[in-house]
Amino acid sequence: EFPFPDVLRLWEVLWTGLPGPNLHLLVACAILDMERDTLMLSGFGSNEILKHINELTMKLSVEDVLTRAEALHRQLTACPELPHNVQEILGLAPPAEPHSPSPTASPLPLSPTRAPPTPPPSTDTAPQPDSSLEILPEEEDEGADS
């Protein structure tokens, strides 16, 4: 957590989308990088790390964090062996083309939307049960008078 003026500055930087679409990830990495020695030398477990990071509330300089995040971005940009998926996350490479059976198939939306209507079932085949339970036709009473 940062003081309110620093939060405004941080949001302003994040809204620009520069240097990449996921700068918030680099901001988190920058905070961890700034606390690296404390975290590595203390022998903290995951709960202690979380407690330590929570105790940094109002103690970090947003300018230092943003400067470190930009430096991390520059280092990663200059890294020739950076994996493609990391390049995609940082916005340094175009997303890989998915291997789809038809070139005109559109990708599925990432946001929740209404599902496209399903086509009506074919009338020339027997309906399939919706579950693993199958409803059997009723048996006629054998002892009943007709």
N, C-alpha and C positions, 0 to 999 in steps of 0.2 A: 504494500500500500504506500502511496505517495501523498504528500500534501496536495490539496485541491488544485493550486496553480500548476503543479507538476503533472497532475492527471490531465489537465487541459492540454498541456504541451505534449504529453505522450499520445493522447487521442488525436491531436492535430497531425502528429507525425505518422501515426498508424493509418489515418484516413487518406493520406496522400498515396498510399500503396507503393511508396518508394522506400528502399531500393527494391523491394519485391513484395509479393502478395502475402507472404507469411512472416513479416518482420516480427510479429508477436512471439514467434518461436525463437528467433534470435535474441529478443529481449529477455526471454526466460533463460536462454543459454548464457547471456551476458551476466545476469545476476548470479547464476551458478558459477560462472568463471571468476567473477569478482570475489566469491566466497570459497574458491577452490582450495586454498591452503587450509582454511579452517575446517572445511568438510573432509579433506583427505587426511589431514594429520590428527584429527580428533578421534578417529575410529567410530564415528557416529553410525548407528543403524538407521534404517529408513524413518522410523518415528522421530529420532533425534534430529535428522536432517530436516524433516518437515517442521519440527518445533523451531529449529534455528532459523529457517527461512521465514517463518511467521513472525519471529522476533525482530526481523529486519524492518518491520513496519515503521514508516516515517524516518528511517535512518539512511536511506539510499538517496543519492543524487540522481535525478532523472537524466541530467546531462551526461553524467559518467556512464550510466546504463546505456543510453542511446549511442554514445560514442563507441562503447565496447561492442554493441550490437552491430553498428556499421563496420567496425574493424573486423568482426567475425564474418560478416557478409563479404567484405573485400578479400579476406583470406580464402574463403570457400570458393569465391569466383575465380581466384588465381590458381586453385588446385586443379591440375590436369587430370588427376585420377579420381575426381569426384564422381561417385556412382550416379547413374542417370536418374534414379528415383529421387535422390537428394537434389539434383539439378531441377527436376520438375517441381518439387516442393518449394524450392527457393525462387522459382520463376526464372531460372537461368536457361532452360531448354524447353522447346515445345513438347507438349505431352506426346507420349508414344502412341502411334496409331494402333487401335485395338484390332485384333484379328477377328473380323466378322465374316460370316459366310456370304453376306450380300453387301455390295458397296453402298447401297441406298438405305440400309438399315440405320435408323437414328439411335443414338445412345439413350439409355434410360435416364430420366431426369433425376437429379440429385436431391431436389426438394420434394417434400411430400405433396402429391397431387392426386386427383381422382384417377383411379385406374381406368384404362381405356375399356370401352364396352367389350364384353366377350361375345363372339359370334354365337348365334343360336345353335343348339346341338343338331346334328344331322338326323333326319327322320328315318333314314334307311338302316340305322344300326340300333341295337338294343341299348337302352340307357345304362350307363355305368353307375354303380353305387358310389355315393360320396365318401364312404368310409370303408373300413375293412369289414364291416358288418353288412351282410346281405339280407334283405327282407325277403323271405320265402312266401310264395302264394299260399293262401289259406287252404287247408285240406277240407274236403267235403265230409260231412258226417256220414259214416257208413251205416249206422243203425237207424237213421232217420227215415220216416215214411215219406215217400214222395207222391 
